[in-house]
Amino acid sequence: MTDNVLAGGSVVDPEAKPKRYTELMKTFNETVANHPQLESLLIPIGDGMTISRVKR
């Protein structure tokens, strides 16, 4: 589980004020979403949360 994956909306909204970790979260989200051994779900509530599990 990873918390704050939307970084206050700055990850998805170019008009939002970027946080110091916005670019890191963008890279993390892309990596997790495209990782061939993971199944992931991003929950867009608050600052966002991602739940991932290893595929079997």
N, C-alpha and C positions, 0 to 999 in steps of 0.2 A: 504494500500500500504506500502511496506517495501523496502527500498533501500539498496544497498551494500550487498545483500544476498550471493554473490559469493566471497566476501572478496578478491578482486584482483586475483581471480582464485584459491586461496589457499584452498577453500572448496572442489574443485573437482580435483585439481592437486597436488599430493603428492610431486612433485619436486618444486612447487612454495614456495616462502618464506612465512611462516605463519605470519598472523597479530595477534595482541593481542586478537582479537575477533573471530578468525577462528573457534574454537571449539564451541563457542556460536552460531555462524551462522549455523554450521552443525546441532546442536541440534534444533535450531529454524526451519530450513528447513524441517527436518524430522517430527517435531511436526505438522507443518502446512500441510504438504503433507498427513499425516495420520489422521488428525483431522476429525472425522465423520460428523461434522456440517459445514465444510468449503469446498468450491470449490476454488482451487488456481491455478494460472498460474505463472510460473517462466519465466521471459523474460531474456535470457542470453546475454544481450547487456551491455558492459562496466563491471561494478561491479555487475550487475544483479539487477533485481527488481522483487518482487513478488506482485501480485494483488490477494486478497482473498475476497470472499463474503460468507455470511452465506446462507446455503441451506434453501429453504423453503419447 
